[in-house]
Structures are given as C-alpha cells and as structure tokens.
Amino acid sequence: MDTTTGSHPSTPVDGPAHRSAGASIDRFTRRSPRPGHPYRREDHHTTALTHALVAAGRGYAVIPLTRAKLPAVASPHHADQATAPCRGACGQLGHGIHDATADPLAVRRLFAAAPWATAYGIACGVPPYHLIGIDLDTKHGADGLTALRLLAEEHHVALPPTVTVRTPSGGHHLYFSGPPSPPVPNSAGRLAPGIDIRGTGGYLVGPGSHTSRGAYTLTPGTPRTPTPAPPALLHLLTHLPHTTHPHNTRPRPTPHTPSTPAPALLRFVRTAPNGQRNARLFWAACRAHESGLGQEMSTALTTAALHTGLSEREARATIASAGRQ
C-alpha cells in the first residue's frame, strides 16, 4: 500500500480527521446520486471496478461481489468430487476470498469474468494491514454502535478514530489494522447483538460498492488509513466470550475479581429497542453468569427488562434460560 499518500481504500482524496469513530458515525450525512442521473447496472459495475482498482492500488486485496454481497465468479469445481477444497491451486478463477488480489491486471480479469458484479470485497487478515472489520448493524432492531460503546466501557477500550464506511441499512464498518498473529476469527453476534467481526478469511464490502440494498460510502472526515487496533480491543476480539459453560465451573467472584460489568450490562438491557429486548437480556445474563454474578444480578436484570416493556414472566424465563447454558 502507498503509505506515503495514506489514502482511503477507494478514495484518493486526502483530508484531516480529528473526530472519533463514534463522532464520525453520529455526524454522517448520506450521499446520494445526483437528481436526474439514476444509476444503471453497467454504471454500478464500472463504479465498483474503479473503486476496487483504487483500493488495490493502495495495497488492499479485492474480489468482485454480486448485488447479494457474494463472490461474483462462480466456482469451477461444482461438479468435482474432491474431498479437499481447492483454494486456487488449479489456476482458475472462482475461489472466493482466495482469489483476492491487489494486482490491477488480476483485478480487471476477475471483473471481466463477472460482468454482473456491482460491488467488491476487501480481504481481511492479509498484508499489509491485516485488516480487522467491525460490522455494526442496525437491522431488525439491533444497535451495534451502542453495544460497542458499552463493551468498550466494560473492557476499558479506548476506540480511536479509524476508517468508517456507512452501509445501506444505516450501519457502519470500522476498519482497524492488526498484527500478523494471532489471527482474528470471524464471528456474528458473539460479542453482542448487532456486532459482527470480519477477520482472517473474511471480507468487507468496499466503499463504492452497490448492492441490492444500496450503496456503501466512506463517512466524511474519517482517517486516511486504518488505525492500529488497541491492544485491549485485540484481546477482546481474539478471546471472544462463550455462552456455554460446563456445570459447576462458572467463576465465582473473589477479592481480586476485576470491577463488575453490571452497570454496562444493565444499561445495555434498558436501552434495548423492540425486537432486541429478549436477545439483549439473554446476552447480558450470559455475560453476568460468565462473571460469576448470575444470581446477584438476576433481580437487577429483571428490573431493567421490565423497563423495556417485557413482562416479569418473560424476563425471568430468559434469565433462567441463560443460566442453563
């Protein structure tokens, strides 16, 4: 990547960045096509290719994607009976993320093989940035941004400004650079409802893409390159919480136990929107049990759930279910 110019993945324009990731998100104003100039499918393909080439020029490995955000080049091995999957050793195209490349000629070849592609993916976990993507969702009542802020508070993570991409649904992708190892695993909803992680073997839909749900755009004023992930964030992403425990092996609080996460968990439950109330309560109850505070927090969690409109019966049933995990 051209680190001397330090441009965005797909935008060659430099600009200062003094706002935090959260502030950039809060102040974002969505861009839209010029009135009277609706996009056509060919325009989407050309736009995606153009942005993909700029991203590749900065060192990002990219692949073409369909409007459904899937790899656009079909696999050449659909009829194969091989037990081990091919990851490109055959020399043909159509191996998903394993096709990702920063070679501009190879990028053009991939897009030429998929003229229906209207988007592109940026591979995570590969040099030079070993990109880590935090996908903050807002669909189906989720509030990934709030969840991330509460997690950051709970784990004492200072989130620095970094490249931020706005998704068509109103969510956001935060780009962080990471070390070559340990690899950051991909996950969906394990950190909290509304938070997905894109690590090694995953990809992010790049800015300048157009999918069936709309366009992906850079937020104004974001930093010019992905910021290194803070050590506390890396630890959190490489030690994802588990929601199941063997019987009688839950940790119990001791005089040396770190400060309780109770305030953040209760706030997370109290601010749950419709459609996420049970999911947030269940997740918070699981985290309380992991901290050895399941019984101690049961009443407070129930009260927080009642504040959202859940009945006491529903709340206690959800908390009890978390306790059986």
PAZA-760113 format. One line per 10 residues: number of its first residue (from 1); their letters; for each residue x, y, z of N, C-alpha, C. Coordinates in pm, whole numbers, plus 50000, padded with zeros to 5 digits. Example, Ala and Ser with C-alpha at 12.3 -4.5 7.8 and 13.67 -1.06 7.14 Angstrom:
<sites>
1 = AS = 51319/49431/50780/51230/49550/50780/51320/49670/50780 | 51285/49775/50708/51367/49894/50714/51290/50003/50787
</sites>
This chain:
<sites>
1 = MDTTTGSHPS = 50084/49880/50000/50000/50000/50000/50087/50125/50000 | 50040/50231/49936/50115/50356/49930/50095/50430/50061 | 50172/50398/50161/50154/50459/50291/50202/50602/50296 | 50273/50646/50192/50318/50785/50193/50203/50878/50163 | 50112/50837/50076/49994/50918/50050/49885/50890/50149 | 49873/50766/50196/49779/50731/50302/49636/50754/50266 | 49594/50719/50146/49457/50746/50106/49361/50641/50158 | 49232/50673/50149/49126/50579/50182/49134/50459/50090 | 49069/50348/50128/49073/50230/50042/49035/50257/49898 | 48937/50344/49876/48895/50365/49738/48875/50512/49705
11 = TPVDGPAHRS = 48935/50602/49782/48922/50744/49756/49058/50809/49763 | 49109/50866/49652/49243/50923/49653/49252/51060/49716 | 49142/51112/49772/49142/51248/49826/49186/51244/49971 | 49287/51326/50006/49332/51334/50144/49242/51430/50221 | 49240/51413/50354/49164/51505/50437/49193/51481/50582 | 49183/51585/50669/49213/51570/50811/49106/51489/50880 | 49141/51430/50989/49046/51350/51066/49073/51375/51214 | 48984/51445/51279/49004/51475/51420/48889/51422/51505 | 48794/51355/51443/48680/51306/51520/48699/51160/51551 | 48636/51116/51658/48641/50975/51694/48553/50897/51599
21 = AGASIDRFTR = 48567/50761/51602/48483/50679/51516/48337/50703/51548 | 48306/50713/51680/48166/50736/51718/48116/50870/51670 | 48202/50974/51683/48160/51107/51640/48141/51111/51490 | 48230/51046/51416/48215/51042/51271/48085/50976/51233 | 48051/50870/51305/47926/50799/51277/47807/50889/51302 | 47811/50959/51419/47695/51038/51457/47671/51154/51362 | 47778/51206/51298/47762/51326/51215/47751/51294/51067 | 47740/51166/51036/47741/51128/50894/47614/51175/50823 | 47633/51224/50702/47521/51259/50614/47533/51176/50489 | 47431/51096/50459/47439/51003/50348/47447/51075/50214
31 = RSPRPGHPYR = 47536/51019/50128/47547/51071/49992/47448/50998/49903 | 47406/51065/49797/47310/51002/49704/47342/51047/49563 | 47295/50971/49464/47321/51009/49325/47261/51144/49293 | 47317/51211/49194/47263/51341/49153/47122/51325/49096 | 47032/51417/49129/46896/51409/49073/46901/51406/48921 | 46820/51321/48863/46813/51313/48719/46919/51226/48657 | 47005/51163/48743/47110/51076/48693/47106/50941/48764 | 46996/50866/48747/46987/50736/48813/47094/50641/48759 | 47145/50555/48850/47246/50458/48810/47185/50347/48726 | 47263/50295/48634/47227/50175/48561/47319/50064/48606
41 = REDHHTTALT = 47283/49937/48578/47363/49824/48620/47507/49835/48569 | 47523/49881/48440/47657/49895/48384/47738/49998/48463 | 47670/50107/48507/47738/50209/48586/47786/50150/48719 | 47702/50066/48780/47742/50004/48907/47864/49916/48888 | 47868/49842/48779/47983/49755/48753/48110/49838/48733 | 48099/49941/48653/48214/50026/48626/48260/50097/48752 | 48164/50146/48831/48198/50215/48955/48269/50121/49051 | 48215/49998/49065/48277/49901/49155/48420/49868/49110 | 48437/49849/48979/48571/49819/48927/48666/49934/48954 | 48621/50056/48930/48706/50172/48952/48751/50182/49097
51 = HALVAAGRGY = 48656/50167/49190/48690/50175/49332/48778/50058/49372 | 48752/49941/49317/48833/49823/49350/48978/49844/49305 | 48996/49904/49187/49132/49929/49137/49205/50031/49224 | 49134/50133/49269/49198/50231/49358/49237/50164/49488 | 49146/50081/49543/49178/50010/49667/49297/49918/49647 | 49301/49847/49533/49413/49758/49504/49542/49838/49492 | 49533/49958/49435/49650/50043/49423/49706/50085/49557 | 49623/50082/49661/49667/50114/49796/49714/49991/49872 | 49711/49874/49805/49761/49753/49869/49656/49658/49918 | 49527/49692/49907/49420/49604/49954/49393/49494/49852
61 = AVIPLTRAKL = 49379/49371/49898/49342/49260/49811/49191/49258/49796 | 49141/49255/49672/48997/49270/49648/48944/49158/49558 | 48812/49137/49566/48742/49044/49477/48611/49109/49435 | 48559/49076/49315/48427/49127/49276/48316/49055/49350 | 48209/49128/49382/48094/49072/49452/47967/49097/49374 | 47866/49014/49397/47735/49032/49337/47655/49133/49418 | 47535/49163/49370/47446/49252/49444/47406/49193/49578 | 47421/49061/49592/47391/48994/49719/47513/48986/49810 | 47622/49052/49773/47746/49059/49852/47821/48926/49856 | 47798/48841/49756/47867/48713/49747/47974/48719/49639
71 = PAVASPHHAD = 48079/48635/49648/48179/48632/49541/48114/48613/49405 | 48151/48698/49309/48078/48704/49182/48123/48598/49081 | 48244/48548/49095/48293/48450/48998/48256/48310/49047 | 48185/48236/48964/48138/48103/49003/48255/48006/49019 | 48240/47913/49110/48345/47813/49133/48355/47718/49014 | 48477/47682/48972/48492/47586/48863/48485/47441/48911 | 48457/47424/49041/48465/47289/49099/48330/47237/49149 | 48221/47292/49097/48090/47247/49145/48069/47098/49124 | 48118/47046/49014/48095/46905/48984/48207/46814/49034 | 48306/46874/49098/48419/46793/49146/48379/46708/49266
81 = QATAPCRGAC = 48443/46596/49280/48419/46508/49393/48537/46511/49491 | 48626/46607/49475/48745/46614/49559/48706/46635/49705 | 48775/46566/49793/48746/46580/49936/48802/46708/49994 | 48916/46753/49943/48978/46876/49992/48942/46992/49900 | 48892/47103/49954/48854/47217/49869/48977/47280/49805 | 48960/47325/49681/49068/47394/49611/49065/47541/49651 | 49181/47596/49677/49191/47736/49714/49266/47817/49610 | 49256/47772/49485/49317/47846/49375/49438/47780/49315 | 49479/47666/49370/49598/47599/49318/49579/47552/49175 | 49453/47537/49132/49425/47490/48996/49454/47598/48892
91 = GQLGHGIHDA = 49469/47722/48934/49498/47830/48842/49376/47895/48781 | 49256/47843/48809/49134/47902/48755/49077/48004/48854 | 48985/48085/48803/48916/48181/48888/48795/48114/48952 | 48746/48175/49060/48624/48126/49122/48647/48058/49256 | 48741/48109/49334/48770/48050/49464/48742/48147/49578 | 48644/48235/49556/48601/48325/49662/48713/48414/49712 | 48725/48422/49844/48823/48512/49905/48965/48474/49866 | 48988/48350/49823/49122/48308/49784/49164/48368/49650 | 49069/48427/49578/49101/48499/49454/49148/48642/49481 | 49131/48688/49603/49158/48829/49634/49301/48867/49595
101 = TADPLAVRRL = 49314/48983/49531/49443/49025/49480/49453/49177/49477 | 49575/49228/49485/49600/49371/49469/49663/49401/49334 | 49681/49300/49251/49737/49317/49117/49629/49376/49026 | 49650/49496/48971/49544/49559/48891/49503/49477/48770 | 49596/49410/48704/49559/49327/48589/49474/49209/48634 | 49507/49150/48748/49427/49039/48800/49289/49086/48844 | 49282/49208/48898/49152/49263/48938/49064/49281/48814 | 49121/49336/48707/49044/49354/48583/48999/49219/48527 | 49084/49120/48537/49049/48987/48488/48931/48930/48568 | 48933/48948/48699/48823/48899/48783/48692/48968/48747
111 = FAAAPWATAY = 48696/49100/48730/48574/49174/48697/48526/49140/48555 | 48620/49113/48465/48581/49075/48329/48510/48940/48329 | 48547/48854/48424/48482/48723/48435/48347/48731/48503 | 48314/48847/48559/48187/48865/48630/48129/49001/48597 | 48079/49019/48472/48025/49150/48433/47902/49191/48512 | 47845/49098/48587/47728/49127/48671/47770/49183/48808 | 47899/49184/48837/47945/49232/48967/47918/49382/48981 | 47859/49421/49093/47831/49562/49120/47894/49608/49250 | 47976/49520/49308/48039/49551/49436/48175/49482/49441 | 48249/49512/49544/48378/49443/49563/48402/49423/49711
121 = GIACGVPPYH = 48479/49318/49741/48514/49290/49879/48660/49316/49904 | 48692/49361/50025/48830/49383/50068/48865/49271/50166 | 48967/49193/50133/49004/49078/50216/49061/49125/50349 | 49020/49058/50455/49071/49088/50589/49182/48988/50626 | 49266/49030/50718/49368/48940/50771/49489/48917/50683 | 49505/48995/50575/49618/48976/50484/49703/49104/50482 | 49832/49092/50445/49919/49211/50440/49865/49313/50340 | 49895/49442/50351/49987/49495/50451/49922/49533/50584 | 49789/49540/50588/49723/49590/50708/49671/49480/50799 | 49657/49357/50748/49594/49251/50828/49462/49306/50884
131 = LIGIDLDTKH = 49380/49350/50791/49260/49426/50823/49165/49350/50915 | 49108/49423/51012/49004/49372/51101/48883/49462/51082 | 48768/49403/51053/48646/49481/51032/48546/49459/51144 | 48494/49568/51198/48386/49559/51298/48260/49610/51231 | 48165/49520/51212/48039/49549/51143/47932/49579/51247 | 47890/49705/51252/47789/49749/51348/47656/49757/51277 | 47566/49666/51312/47440/49651/51240/47329/49731/51306 | 47231/49769/51224/47112/49837/51276/46984/49769/51230 | 46997/49656/51160/46878/49588/51110/46808/49511/51222 | 46675/49494/51205/46594/49413/51297/46605/49462/51441
141 = GADGLTALRL = 46615/49592/51457/46616/49649/51591/46750/49647/51661 | 46854/49594/51598/46986/49589/51661/47046/49729/51668 | 47135/49749/51762/47205/49876/51777/47351/49845/51807 | 47425/49810/51701/47563/49768/51718/47652/49877/51774 | 47625/50004/51738/47709/50113/51786/47699/50127/51937 | 47576/50124/51989/47559/50132/52134/47623/50013/52203 | 47604/49895/52144/47663/49775/52203/47815/49785/52209 | 47877/49838/52102/48022/49851/52101/48069/49952/52206 | 47997/50060/52219/48035/50160/52319/48028/50102/52460 | 47924/50022/52488/47913/49962/52620/48023/49860/52644
151 = LAEEHHVALP = 48055/49781/52540/48164/49685/52553/48297/49756/52576 | 48317/49865/52504/48441/49941/52521/48452/49995/52663 | 48341/50041/52717/48341/50089/52855/48368/49975/52953 | 48304/49863/52930/48319/49749/53020/48462/49697/53023 | 48526/49694/52905/48661/49637/52894/48771/49743/52889 | 48734/49868/52915/48831/49978/52921/48908/49990/52788 | 48834/49988/52679/48892/50001/52545/48867/50143/52495 | 48973/50214/52466/48960/50347/52405/48958/50330/52254 | 48844/50358/52194/48830/50340/52049/48882/50463/51976 | 48989/50449/51900/49046/50564/51829/48971/50590/51699
161 = PTVTVRTPSG = 48988/50709/51639/48929/50733/51507/48989/50636/51407 | 48908/50589/51314/48957/50499/51210/48868/50508/51088 | 48907/50444/50980/48827/50445/50857/48690/50388/50887 | 48587/50460/50847/48449/50420/50874/48368/50424/50746 | 48298/50316/50718/48215/50306/50598/48069/50293/50638 | 47985/50371/50575/47841/50367/50600/47778/50260/50512 | 47693/50175/50571/47625/50070/50496/47486/50118/50455 | 47424/50051/50358/47292/50097/50311/47184/50094/50419 | 47198/50005/50518/47095/49992/50621/47111/50094/50733 | 47217/50176/50725/47243/50272/50831/47346/50224/50931
171 = GHHLYFSGPP = 47401/50105/50910/47507/50055/50996/47642/50111/50954 | 47747/50060/51017/47881/50110/50989/47983/49997/50994 | 48086/50009/50912/48201/49921/50917/48320/50002/50967 | 48382/49956/51074/48503/50019/51125/48623/49935/51083 | 48722/49999/51021/48842/49930/50974/48957/49953/51073 | 49017/49844/51120/49136/49853/51203/49246/49766/51142 | 49370/49807/51159/49481/49722/51119/49522/49638/51240 | 49576/49519/51211/49614/49429/51318/49749/49367/51292 | 49800/49291/51387/49928/49222/51368/49909/49096/51285 | 50017/49039/51232/50005/48915/51154/49947/48800/51236
181 = SPPVPNSAGR = 49975/48798/51365/49922/48692/51451/49903/48749/51592 | 49812/48690/51671/49726/48578/51634/49616/48623/51539 | 49562/48531/51459/49455/48569/51367/49328/48605/51442 | 49257/48702/51391/49128/48740/51449/49020/48658/51380 | 48941/48581/51454/48839/48497/51390/48717/48578/51348 | 48645/48524/51250/48518/48584/51211/48410/48541/51310 | 48316/48629/51334/48206/48595/51425/48085/48681/51392 | 47969/48632/51432/47843/48705/51410/47764/48707/51540 | 47756/48824/51602/47675/48838/51721/47734/48781/51849 | 47859/48733/51846/47915/48674/51966/47959/48779/52067
191 = LAPGIDIRGT = 48009/48891/52018/48045/48998/52111/47921/49060/52173 | 47822/49083/52090/47694/49140/52133/47600/49140/52015 | 47468/49144/52037/47375/49155/51925/47406/49280/51843 | 47416/49264/51713/47441/49377/51625/47587/49400/51594 | 47678/49316/51647/47821/49332/51619/47874/49205/51554 | 47921/49217/51430/47987/49107/51360/48134/49146/51340 | 48220/49045/51342/48363/49069/51325/48410/49001/51196 | 48485/49075/51116/48544/49020/50994/48696/49014/51014 | 48746/48891/51021/48890/48872/51040/48946/48784/50931 | 49045/48703/50965/49112/48619/50868/49013/48529/50794
201 = GGYLVGPGSH = 49019/48532/50661/48928/48453/50580/48798/48523/50548 | 48777/48643/50602/48655/48719/50575/48683/48838/50485 | 48579/48913/50454/48597/49033/50374/48491/49136/50409 | 48523/49260/50378/48431/49372/50396/48387/49423/50260 | 48261/49461/50248/48214/49522/50124/48275/49661/50117 | 48350/49687/50010/48426/49811/50000/48340/49932/49966 | 48384/50051/50008/48313/50174/49971/48316/50194/49821 | 48204/50238/49767/48190/50248/49622/48114/50131/49565 | 48081/50033/49650/48001/49918/49607/47854/49953/49606 | 47780/49880/49522/47635/49896/49518/47573/49758/49523
211 = TSRGAYTLTP = 47491/49733/49627/47426/49604/49644/47276/49619/49628 | 47205/49509/49648/47059/49514/49634/46996/49607/49737 | 47068/49636/49844/47015/49724/49949/47060/49868/49934 | 47157/49893/49846/47202/50030/49827/47353/50041/49823 | 47403/50163/49843/47545/50192/49826/47620/50194/49958 | 47749/50159/49950/47841/50169/50063/47930/50291/50039 | 47938/50380/50137/48012/50504/50118/48102/50533/50238 | 48215/50597/50212/48301/50643/50321/48233/50757/50395 | 48246/50760/50527/48194/50873/50602/48292/50990/50589 | 48240/51111/50579/48328/51226/50564/48421/51244/50685
221 = GTPRTPTPAP = 48546/51279/50658/48637/51312/50766/48700/51194/50838 | 48676/51071/50789/48739/50958/50857/48889/50959/50830 | 48969/50896/50917/49114/50891/50894/49147/50832/50758 | 49267/50859/50712/49305/50820/50577/49349/50675/50566 | 49386/50614/50677/49426/50473/50676/49367/50406/50800 | 49352/50273/50797/49302/50203/50916/49396/50224/51035 | 49338/50256/51147/49415/50277/51269/49452/50142/51332 | 49571/50127/51386/49604/50003/51456/49505/49975/51568 | 49457/49853/51577/49362/49816/51681/49430/49826/51817 | 49367/49889/51916/49428/49896/52050/49447/49755/52107
231 = PALLHLLTHL = 49551/49735/52186/49575/49601/52244/49454/49544/52317 | 49382/49628/52391/49265/49579/52465/49156/49530/52369 | 49141/49598/52256/49043/49554/52156/49088/49423/52092 | 49216/49411/52060/49268/49286/52003/49245/49170/52098 | 49270/49192/52226/49248/49085/52324/49102/49042/52325 | 49013/49140/52320/48870/49109/52320/48830/49030/52196 | 48885/49068/52080/48847/49003/51955/48909/48864/51939 | 49020/48840/52005/49084/48708/51996/49046/48617/52112 | 48968/48667/52205/48918/48588/52317/48767/48612/52328 | 48697/48576/52222/48553/48602/52216/48482/48529/52330
241 = PHTTHPHNTR = 48381/48592/52390/48310/48529/52502/48233/48407/52457 | 48225/48309/52545/48145/48189/52522/48017/48200/52604 | 47910/48143/52552/47783/48150/52624/47746/48016/52686 | 47836/47920/52677/47810/47791/52738/47924/47758/52834 | 47890/47688/52942/47987/47650/53042/47955/47512/53094 | 48057/47429/53127/48032/47303/53193/47967/47330/53328 | 47886/47238/53373/47818/47254/53501/47920/47273/53612 | 47886/47365/53703/47965/47387/53824/48107/47438/53797 | 48130/47499/53682/48265/47551/53655/48264/47701/53633 | 48152/47769/53664/48148/47913/53646/48236/47981/53749
251 = PRPTPHTPST = 48309/48084/53710/48395/48153/53806/48314/48224/53912 | 48364/48225/54030/48299/48296/54140/48381/48421/54172 | 48314/48528/54213/48389/48649/54245/48478/48629/54366 | 48595/48689/54361/48691/48684/54471/48732/48826/54504 | 48805/48846/54614/48850/48983/54645/48933/49045/54534 | 48989/48961/54443/49075/49013/54337/49003/49019/54202 | 48873/48988/54203/48797/48991/54079/48792/49134/54025 | 48813/49155/53891/48805/49290/53836/48668/49351/53860 | 48658/49482/53847/48533/49553/53872/48420/49494/53789 | 48302/49489/53847/48187/49425/53785/48144/49497/53659
261 = PAPALLRFVR = 48098/49423/53557/48048/49486/53436/47900/49522/53449 | 47844/49512/53571/47700/49527/53590/47642/49656/53531 | 47701/49773/53558/47639/49896/53505/47624/49894/53354 | 47728/49851/53282/47721/49849/53135/47617/49747/53088 | 47611/49630/53153/47514/49528/53112/47372/49576/53135 | 47348/49639/53249/47212/49687/53278/47171/49797/53180 | 47266/49885/53147/47235/49990/53050/47205/49930/52914 | 47279/49825/52878/47258/49757/52750/47118/49699/52742 | 47070/49643/52852/46934/49587/52855/46830/49698/52853 | 46850/49801/52932/46750/49909/52945/46730/49985/52815
271 = TAPNGQRNAR = 46831/49990/52730/46821/50067/52606/46782/49980/52486 | 46739/49857/52512/46704/49766/52402/46581/49815/52327 | 46586/49823/52195/46468/49858/52116/46378/49736/52097 | 46256/49760/52053/46166/49649/52021/46232/49558/51918 | 46218/49429/51941/46278/49332/51852/46412/49282/51900 | 46473/49352/51999/46602/49310/52053/46598/49292/52204 | 46480/49305/52265/46474/49304/52411/46516/49169/52469 | 46459/49061/52418/46495/48929/52469/46640/48893/52436 | 46683/48927/52314/46820/48894/52273/46921/48966/52361 | 46899/49093/52388/46992/49167/52473/46989/49115/52616
281 = LFWAACRAHE = 46870/49085/52667/46860/49034/52804/46932/48901/52816 | 46911/48813/52720/46976/48681/52724/47128/48697/52720 | 47176/48783/52630/47321/48803/52617/47379/48860/52746 | 47310/48960/52803/47360/49022/52926/47360/48922/53041 | 47257/48838/53049/47250/48738/53155/47363/48636/53140 | 47394/48598/53016/47505/48506/52992/47637/48569/53038 | 47655/48696/53006/47777/48763/53048/47785/48773/53200 | 47671/48796/53264/47669/48803/53411/47711/48669/53471 | 47660/48560/53414/47698/48427/53463/47846/48400/53441 | 47898/48446/53325/48041/48428/53298/48127/48499/53402
291 = SGLGQEMSTA = 48076/48609/53455/48150/48685/53556/48126/48632/53696 | 48044/48526/53708/48013/48472/53838/47911/48552/53915 | 47835/48637/53842/47739/48727/53906/47596/48699/53863 | 47572/48579/53812/47440/48549/53759/47329/48566/53862 | 47345/48506/53978/47241/48515/54080/47232/48656/54137 | 47349/48718/54159/47349/48852/54217/47281/48955/54128 | 47292/48937/53995/47237/49036/53902/47098/49001/53852 | 47046/48888/53892/46917/48842/53839/46806/48946/53861 | 46795/48999/53983/46689/49095/54013/46708/49224/53934 | 46834/49272/53928/46861/49397/53856/46835/49381/53707
301 = LTTAALHTGL = 46870/49267/53651/46843/49241/53509/46693/49235/53482 | 46621/49173/53573/46474/49166/53558/46415/49306/53558 | 46460/49390/53652/46409/49527/53659/46441/49604/53532 | 46563/49586/53479/46600/49654/53355/46513/49607/53239 | 46482/49477/53236/46398/49423/53129/46256/49476/53139 | 46205/49490/53261/46070/49546/53279/46064/49688/53224 | 46174/49761/53236/46180/49898/53185/46160/49901/53034 | 46197/49796/52964/46184/49792/52819/46044/49749/52775 | 45963/49700/52868/45829/49656/52833/45808/49506/52838 | 45913/49430/52867/45897/49286/52883/45821/49259/53013
311 = SEREARATIA = 45743/49151/53013/45675/49113/53135/45773/49046/53230 | 45740/49042/53357/45829/48979/53454/45845/48830/53423 | 45739/48769/53377/45747/48627/53343/45845/48604/53228 | 45835/48687/53123/45927/48674/53009/46071/48697/53053 | 46092/48802/53133/46227/48836/53175/46290/48723/53257 | 46215/48671/53355/46270/48565/53439/46296/48438/53359 | 46210/48410/53262/46231/48290/53177/46358/48305/53094 | 46381/48424/53040/46501/48447/52959/46627/48438/53044 | 46623/48496/53162/46739/48492/53252/46766/48348/53296 | 46661/48275/53325/46678/48135/53365/46738/48052/53251
321 = SAGRQ = 46695/48081/53129/46749/48010/53013/46900/48035/52998 | 46941/48160/53022/47083/48192/53016/47160/48116/53124 | 47099/48099/53239/47164/48028/53348/47182/47881/53323 | 47106/47826/53229/47118/47683/53199/47219/47655/53091 | 47275/47763/53029/47370/47742/52919/47501/47684/52971
</sites>
